[in-house]
Amino acid sequence: LVAFQAGLGFLVPNLLPESLCGKGAGMADSLLYVGPLKISRLFFPFTMGWIPLTTFYFFYGIASFLGLAVAVYFLGRRVYCCFACGCGGLSETFGDRFHRASPQGKLSRKAEPVIYLVLLWALLAFIFKMAGKNIPFLGGDLYYRYELLIDLWLVGVIAVGLYPILGPRIWCRYFCPWVAINGLIAKYGKYAMHSRPELCMECGNCTGYCHMGIDVRAFAREGKPLKTASCVGCGMCITVCPRKVLSF
């Protein structure tokens, strides 16, 4: 996590030539956050209005998106959500003590599809901004409201502030558009968690410690591969299982 954040998040983009990444505009940006999560990567504020940042970030965004999609298909969501993403890094460090605060039960799981509304918002904001159109939304522009309400308040303030109440993966579970895409890819991908039901004594540790609110015990009891879209592949359930029932 430290290597990813310090390297691709800070050192590498700030060592790139200004002519390549537009650093002269003060926007040398982290190479870790791919679209549609980080829409602002493609633009920077200029006195004459919003103009494309650089072709480098545009094509890097496409290449990194496709590359990560392939990696998630074969290696699961953990390849990004647990090892590269800053939000996941904060969850696994500062938020570690709050793992068991994550809401469980059917009601909390029924609320998870709200993540696809955020994904739709991100995609529409990106499309209209690229087309140079301002779409009124909640008293402002569709794109600006995304940057303000989602990218600032939800991921940076509310989600972290609610760690003690709703657990450290509240952003990942309900709001992150990249997680929404990742989850669909992983659900139909090659990577999964498997169980040996004959060893399971149904202690419930796996479900109790899952910060995505997944009923892991039900999967373990039935012996089915766990490939639900909400699983980030953190391995917490594997770690706390006393009989080594689960494995990737």
C-alpha positions in Angstrom: 0.0 0.0 0.0 2.8 2.4 0.9 4.7 1.6 -2.3 1.6 2.2 -4.5 0.6 5.4 -2.8 4.2 6.9 -2.6 5.2 5.5 -6.1 2.3 5.7 -8.6 0.4 8.1 -6.4 3.0 10.7 -5.9 6.6 10.2 -7.0 6.1 8.9 -10.6 3.5 11.5 -11.7 5.6 14.4 -10.3 8.7 13.1 -12.1 7.0 13.0 -15.5 7.9 15.8 -17.9 5.6 18.8 -17.8 5.0 18.6 -21.6 3.6 15.0 -21.1 1.4 15.3 -18.0 0.5 19.0 -17.9 2.3 19.6 -14.5 2.7 23.2 -15.5 -1.0 23.6 -14.8 -0.4 22.3 -11.2 -2.3 19.1 -12.0 0.3 16.3 -11.9 -2.3 13.7 -10.8 -2.1 10.3 -9.1 -1.8 7.4 -11.5 -3.9 5.1 -9.2 -7.4 6.5 -9.8 -8.9 5.4 -13.1 -12.2 6.5 -14.6 -15.0 6.8 -13.9 -13.8 7.3 -10.3 -11.6 10.3 -11.0 -13.3 12.4 -13.7 -11.3 15.5 -13.0 -8.1 13.8 -14.3 -9.3 14.7 -17.8 -9.7 18.4 -17.1 -8.1 21.3 -15.4 -9.5 24.8 -14.5 -8.2 27.5 -16.9 -9.1 31.1 -17.2 -10.8 30.6 -20.5 -12.9 27.7 -19.2 -12.5 23.9 -18.9 -10.2 22.3 -21.4 -8.8 18.8 -21.8 -5.8 18.2 -19.5 -3.4 16.2 -21.7 -3.6 13.3 -24.1 -1.3 11.4 -21.7 -3.9 11.2 -18.9 -6.7 10.5 -21.4 -5.0 7.5 -22.9 -3.4 6.5 -19.7 -6.9 6.4 -18.2 -8.2 4.2 -20.9 -5.2 1.8 -20.8 -5.2 1.6 -17.0 -9.0 0.9 -17.0 -8.7 -1.9 -19.4 -5.5 -3.3 -17.7 -7.2 -3.3 -14.3 -10.3 -4.9 -15.8 -8.3 -7.8 -17.1 -6.4 -8.1 -13.8 -9.7 -8.1 -11.8 -11.1 -10.8 -14.1 -8.2 -13.2 -13.4 -7.0 -12.1 -10.0 -10.1 -10.7 -8.3 -10.9 -7.3 -6.9 -8.2 -7.5 -4.2 -5.6 -6.6 -6.9 -6.9 -3.0 -6.8 -9.2 -2.6 -3.8 -6.8 -4.0 -1.2 -3.4 -3.3 -2.7 -3.6 0.0 -4.7 -6.6 2.1 -3.8 -6.0 4.8 -1.2 -9.5 4.3 0.2 -8.9 0.6 0.7 -5.5 1.5 2.3 -7.2 3.8 4.8 -9.8 1.1 5.5 -7.1 -1.5 6.1 -5.0 0.7 8.4 -6.9 3.5 10.2 -10.2 1.7 9.9 -9.0 -1.7 10.9 -10.3 -1.4 14.5 -13.9 -0.9 13.1 -14.2 -4.0 11.0 -17.0 -5.5 13.1 -19.1 -2.3 12.9 -20.1 -3.0 9.3 -23.9 -3.5 9.0 -25.1 -7.0 8.5 -28.4 -8.4 7.5 -30.8 -8.3 4.6 -31.7 -4.6 4.8 -28.0 -3.4 4.6 -27.5 -5.7 1.6 -30.6 -4.5 -0.1 -29.2 -1.0 0.0 -26.1 -2.0 -2.0 -27.5 -1.3 -5.5 -27.3 2.4 -4.8 -23.7 2.1 -5.9 -24.9 1.7 -9.5 -26.8 5.0 -9.3 -23.4 6.7 -8.4 -21.8 4.9 -11.3 -24.5 6.2 -13.6 -24.0 9.7 -12.2 -20.3 9.4 -12.8 -20.7 8.2 -16.4 -23.2 10.9 -17.3 -21.1 13.6 -15.8 -18.1 12.4 -17.7 -20.0 12.2 -21.0 -21.6 15.6 -20.8 -18.4 17.2 -19.6 -16.5 15.7 -22.6 -19.3 17.0 -24.9 -18.8 20.5 -23.4 -22.4 20.6 -22.0 -23.4 21.8 -18.5 -26.4 19.9 -17.2 -28.3 21.5 -14.3 -28.4 19.2 -11.3 -29.2 19.9 -7.6 -28.7 23.6 -8.1 -25.4 23.2 -10.0 -23.8 21.4 -12.8 -24.0 17.6 -13.0 -20.2 17.3 -13.1 -19.5 19.9 -10.4 -22.0 18.3 -8.1 -20.3 14.9 -8.6 -16.9 16.4 -7.7 -18.3 18.2 -4.7 -20.8 15.7 -3.2 -19.3 12.4 -4.2 -15.6 12.9 -4.6 -15.2 15.2 -1.6 -18.0 14.7 0.9 -18.8 11.0 0.5 -15.3 9.5 0.0 -13.3 12.1 2.0 -15.6 13.2 4.9 -18.7 11.2 5.5 -17.5 7.7 4.7 -14.4 8.1 6.9 -16.3 9.9 9.6 -18.8 7.0 9.8 -16.1 4.3 10.3 -17.0 3.7 14.0 -20.7 3.3 13.1 -20.9 1.7 9.6 -17.4 0.1 9.3 -14.4 1.1 7.2 -15.8 0.0 3.8 -18.9 2.2 3.6 -17.5 4.0 0.6 -16.5 0.8 -1.1 -19.7 -0.9 -0.4 -22.3 1.7 -1.3 -20.7 4.5 -3.4 -17.5 3.8 -5.3 -18.2 3.7 -9.1 -15.0 1.8 -9.8 -16.0 -0.8 -7.2 -19.4 -1.2 -9.0 -17.6 -2.0 -12.3 -15.0 -4.2 -10.6 -17.7 -6.1 -8.8 -19.5 -7.0 -12.0 -16.2 -8.1 -13.7 -15.2 -10.2 -10.6 -18.6 -11.8 -10.4 -18.1 -13.4 -13.8 -14.3 -13.7 -13.5 -12.0 -16.6 -12.8 -11.1 -15.7 -9.2 -13.2 -16.9 -6.3 -13.1 -18.0 -2.7 -13.8 -21.6 -2.1 -14.8 -23.6 1.0 -14.7 -27.0 2.5 -18.1 -27.3 4.1 -17.3 -30.6 5.8 -14.9 -28.6 8.1 -17.3 -25.7 8.9 -18.7 -25.6 12.4 -20.8 -22.5 11.7 -19.1 -20.4 14.3 -20.0 -17.2 12.3 -16.5 -15.6 12.6 -16.3 -15.1 8.8 -19.6 -13.3 8.6 -19.0 -11.3 11.8 -15.7 -9.9 10.5 -16.8 -9.2 6.9 -16.7 -5.5 6.5 -18.8 -5.8 3.3 -21.7 -7.3 5.2 -21.6 -10.6 3.3 -23.1 -13.7 4.8 -19.9 -15.7 4.2 -21.1 -18.5 6.5 -24.0 -19.3 4.2 -21.6 -19.7 1.3 -19.2 -21.8 3.4 -22.1 -24.1 4.6 -23.3 -24.7 1.0 -19.8 -25.2 -0.4 -20.4 -22.7 -3.2 -17.7 -20.5 -4.6 -18.1 -16.9 -3.2 -18.2 -14.6 -6.2 -20.6 -12.0 -5.1 -20.1 -8.5 -6.6 -19.7 -6.9 -3.2 -16.7 -9.0 -2.0 -13.4 -7.0 -2.2 -11.3 -10.1 -1.6 -9.6 -8.7 1.5 -9.2 -12.2 3.1 -10.4 -11.2 6.5 -12.8 -14.1 6.7 -10.0 -16.5 5.8 -7.8 -15.1 8.5 -10.4 -15.4 11.3 -11.7 -18.9 10.4 -10.4 -21.3 13.1 -10.6 -24.4 10.9 -9.2 -23.1 7.6 -12.4 -23.7 5.8 -12.0 -20.9 3.3 -9.3 -20.2 0.7 -8.8 -18.2 -2.5 
